[in-house]
Amino acid sequence: MAGLQQKRALTNAAKLYPAVKEAVILVVIAGIVAILFNALRPAGIPLCGFSPAIIFQNQSVSVPEIALSAAHDLYLKRKAIFVDARDPFSYEEGHLPGALNIYPDEAAIRAAELKKIVSADSVIITYCDGPQCPLSKQTAQALQSQGLSGVQVLVNGWSLWLNAGYPVARGKP
């Protein structure tokens, strides 16, 4: 009797093996397709904090960074145009006084607006929030690609500005 049960168990396992094998193969193929699709998308999700597209983009156009003290000095002298690269909701919650809210995707469209107000001795300073926030650099690169010069990035600008106790504005411009 025990031999018969073992034989049935082996027969059932033998029937189940091809189904499990096919399921594993499908999962592996789906994973490979997903990784390839993500790698080919311009806005792909970085895997393990690494994205070749973002690294290539960041190496393609160099944007100088500016220190908080230098940015504040230009603010006091009214020689800087600040561009808040964060989303509109964050901008309305608080931003640098007089800052324009230009998200990276809008930079090409809004560059003409900036060209009208920028003077020969003024600097465009982009900022967002957080040391890893890519929006200020992306916006700066987009503005540079539209022919604007003198663009600089204030890394972690919003947090630094706020923590320094410098003036802030709230609401829409």
Legacy VTK file of the C-alpha trace (Angstrom):
# vtk DataFile Version 3.0
C-alpha trace
ASCII
DATASET POLYDATA
POINTS 173 float
0.000 0.000 0.000
2.807 2.425 0.862
4.457 1.692 -2.458
1.258 2.616 -4.302
1.043 5.973 -2.499
4.660 6.746 -3.302
4.048 5.870 -6.948
1.004 8.215 -7.072
2.996 10.992 -5.391
5.789 10.632 -7.949
3.248 10.610 -10.791
1.604 13.792 -9.451
5.005 15.452 -9.027
5.956 14.467 -12.563
2.728 16.067 -13.847
3.341 19.239 -11.823
7.002 19.660 -12.835
6.343 20.984 -16.397
3.819 23.542 -15.103
6.256 24.860 -12.474
9.050 24.928 -15.047
6.886 26.960 -17.468
5.864 29.372 -14.698
9.507 30.015 -13.766
10.437 30.560 -17.419
7.552 33.035 -17.856
8.576 34.983 -14.744
12.194 35.178 -15.933
11.167 36.319 -19.431
8.770 38.928 -17.976
11.541 40.241 -15.728
13.995 40.538 -18.624
11.414 42.320 -20.803
10.563 44.709 -17.945
14.225 45.566 -17.318
14.880 46.141 -21.033
11.757 48.287 -21.419
12.717 50.339 -18.365
16.271 50.814 -19.660
15.014 52.035 -23.043
12.505 54.531 -21.610
13.875 58.072 -21.269
12.244 58.399 -17.847
12.976 54.876 -16.661
13.044 54.022 -12.981
16.616 53.750 -11.680
17.492 50.235 -10.559
19.409 50.180 -7.276
19.939 53.951 -7.512
21.716 53.634 -10.858
20.345 54.852 -14.155
22.617 55.043 -17.202
20.266 57.532 -18.857
20.454 59.954 -15.933
24.229 59.626 -15.683
24.591 60.304 -19.414
22.223 63.260 -19.183
24.077 64.699 -16.179
27.413 64.378 -17.986
26.148 65.916 -21.218
25.673 69.469 -19.936
27.633 70.859 -17.044
25.829 73.345 -14.831
27.829 75.210 -12.201
26.630 75.145 -8.626
26.369 78.193 -6.405
26.771 78.392 -2.637
23.932 79.633 -0.469
25.886 82.704 0.680
26.640 83.728 -2.913
23.012 83.165 -3.944
21.774 85.248 -1.012
24.239 88.014 -1.879
22.918 88.097 -5.465
19.357 88.112 -4.067
20.140 91.169 -1.912
21.760 92.945 -4.865
18.777 91.981 -7.068
21.126 90.420 -9.601
19.542 86.965 -9.601
16.432 85.461 -11.085
15.438 82.476 -9.008
13.679 79.537 -10.629
11.872 77.100 -8.361
11.941 73.743 -10.165
9.572 72.016 -7.733
5.943 71.151 -8.429
3.328 73.954 -8.261
1.885 72.731 -4.949
5.296 72.880 -3.231
5.884 76.292 -4.797
2.607 77.636 -3.385
3.471 76.255 0.063
6.621 78.398 0.049
9.302 79.718 -2.288
11.983 82.359 -2.548
10.465 85.836 -2.993
10.110 86.653 -6.681
11.013 83.144 -7.817
9.435 81.793 -10.962
7.992 78.281 -10.840
9.383 76.428 -13.861
9.304 72.640 -13.873
11.920 70.931 -16.121
9.298 69.991 -18.730
8.209 73.636 -19.007
11.686 75.113 -19.384
11.729 75.109 -23.181
8.378 76.900 -23.320
9.169 79.417 -20.575
12.716 80.223 -21.758
11.418 83.089 -23.920
9.826 84.626 -20.825
13.149 84.468 -19.004
15.061 85.931 -21.941
12.855 89.035 -21.714
13.613 89.689 -18.048
17.230 88.585 -17.728
19.826 91.343 -17.946
23.483 91.130 -18.923
24.665 91.191 -15.299
22.034 88.906 -13.787
22.279 85.219 -12.992
19.569 82.573 -13.217
19.603 80.324 -10.158
17.529 77.152 -10.164
16.677 75.311 -6.970
14.559 72.488 -5.610
14.504 70.652 -2.289
16.844 67.942 -1.091
20.479 67.194 -1.942
19.437 64.402 -4.338
16.670 66.376 -6.078
17.432 66.353 -9.835
14.814 68.960 -10.829
16.986 72.067 -10.419
19.787 70.592 -12.536
17.344 69.332 -15.177
15.680 72.745 -15.370
19.064 74.493 -15.576
20.190 72.180 -18.372
16.952 72.756 -20.276
17.329 76.526 -19.928
20.927 76.335 -21.125
19.839 74.298 -24.129
17.450 77.151 -24.991
20.347 79.607 -25.180
20.260 81.087 -21.679
23.673 81.588 -20.136
24.693 82.323 -16.582
22.493 79.537 -15.202
23.577 78.070 -11.866
22.142 75.475 -9.482
21.597 75.998 -5.773
21.679 72.371 -4.593
19.159 71.678 -1.819
18.251 75.325 -2.233
14.834 75.429 -0.604
15.916 73.657 2.593
19.121 75.672 2.887
17.299 78.963 2.306
14.572 78.101 4.805
17.024 76.875 7.476
19.097 80.048 7.103
16.028 82.102 7.985
16.053 84.050 4.733
12.793 85.590 3.485
10.175 83.336 1.893
6.931 83.929 0.043
3.796 81.824 -0.126
1.041 81.371 -2.682
0.975 81.935 -6.404
3.122 84.668 -7.964
LINES 1 174
173 0 1 2 3 4 5 6 7 8 9 10 11 12 13 14 15 16 17 18 19 20 21 22 23 24 25 26 27 28 29 30 31 32 33 34 35 36 37 38 39 40 41 42 43 44 45 46 47 48 49 50 51 52 53 54 55 56 57 58 59 60 61 62 63 64 65 66 67 68 69 70 71 72 73 74 75 76 77 78 79 80 81 82 83 84 85 86 87 88 89 90 91 92 93 94 95 96 97 98 99 100 101 102 103 104 105 106 107 108 109 110 111 112 113 114 115 116 117 118 119 120 121 122 123 124 125 126 127 128 129 130 131 132 133 134 135 136 137 138 139 140 141 142 143 144 145 146 147 148 149 150 151 152 153 154 155 156 157 158 159 160 161 162 163 164 165 166 167 168 169 170 171 172
